[in-house]
Amino acid sequence: MDVALSILEALADGFPSERDVLGTQEGYDHNRWREAFVGFDDSVATLRVDQDVAWLLDNCPSPLTRNQILAINGPDAATQSRRILIASLMWGYGTGSLYRKRLVDIGGLLADPRLDDLLGRCRDRLTKGDIELAYQSLTSIPGIRSAFFTKFLYFLGRSLDSGSEYPLILDTLVSESLAWLTGYRELVELDSYWPKSNSASYAAYVTRMHGWARQLGTTADVIEFYLWHPPRAEFGAACRTAYRGAGAKTP
């Protein structure tokens, strides 16, 4: 058994259930999204009118759960993908980090005439099981780093086929835990805890996480959720103990 798996096995009693992960609520700033992309009765949208944002505000009010995003539909595949992208951003930015510049970046993204083609290529690659190429198709999105677009990959990929090795969220909190878990910075940048922004590292992360999940009898997004915010003292102690026992250095 590899050291990382032994750490997770020792901590597995503290994992949440899949039901809890998919049902956990995350609030988003409903008023800021409406102000920017829909407008109120006495005012127009401050950035641009977006019908998919309006649909989400009406059909998926704050707080959002993963299950709600996974269930988002549309009259066609392109609309569904676009709505899942927007919902991923709502869910990811939450209630405390939707600054003006981020809203402007999101507005520029939603107005980009290339967006539907970009999302279509990503979707096509996910349906073929090619997570690495799906990741590559999103690296040109301006103003949105991989920590956020992997949320979209997760929600779109899992909604298309939850039984496959679907993509997973890889943000800075998960990548910091991965640096401890793997004993070296295999999947994160050497000078920080940012995820490596390349498709091969991301695909390796997804494969590794699903492999651990099969060994532990859980789902990969349960492990991702746990790594996002593990109990620090318990997690750190388990990592140090495991690596000392293996005769290896801790991160």
Phi, psi and omega in degrees: 000133179287160187298317181300317179295322179295325177295312180297322179298320180293333184261355192300332179297339180266001179291145172287166174281160175301321179300317180294319180298311184288341181258359180294132183270138174231122180283156172225164186276084184305315185293322180292320176296318180293317180300318186282323193237358180229311185093165178251179183302327184253013181206156179264167178299136182282338178250293179195150177283131179229117185291330179287324173298316179300317180299316181293319179298325180281323188260340182227064182295157177293140002275158180254149170247164175300319179302320180296318180292320179296336182267000182297136180234189179188170180291344179205171184297322182296317180293318178300314180299318181294318178295321177295321176301311182296316179298323178298321179289319176302311182295318184288319181281336173063215186256350189239002186226022181266076182283167182303316181298321179295320177298319178296318177299317179296318178300318178296320178297313183292336179271351184293122181295345180274352189299314183299319178295319180298314179292326178295318177296318179299314181297316180300319180291326177292320179296336177270000178080014183261085183292324181297314179290327176299318176298314181302326184290347181254357186289346180268004179293121182284137172081358181231115183275173186299331179301333178263320183286344173290338173296316177296317178303316180299307185293318179292313182297317181290327179290332180283323182197092183289347181271352182268182173279081183287159177297166181225155176291136175224090178254186186292326180290318177295318182293327176296316177296324178297323179299322176288318186293319184272351176081355177199166187271061181293325188244005180229164181293147184293327185261009181197186174253017176292143175300145173296130184269060174218150189291326181294317178296321179295315179298322178296320177301313181298314180299315181298316183295318178293325176296315176299318182299318179298319180295328186262358178069036179225193177252157183294327180284340171294316178294317177303314180298317179297316181291336178298324181208067181287159172294110194302312183297313181294317181294313180298318180295319180295320179294314180297317180297316182294318183284329173295318179296331179271358181071026181243163178280142171284161184298000000 
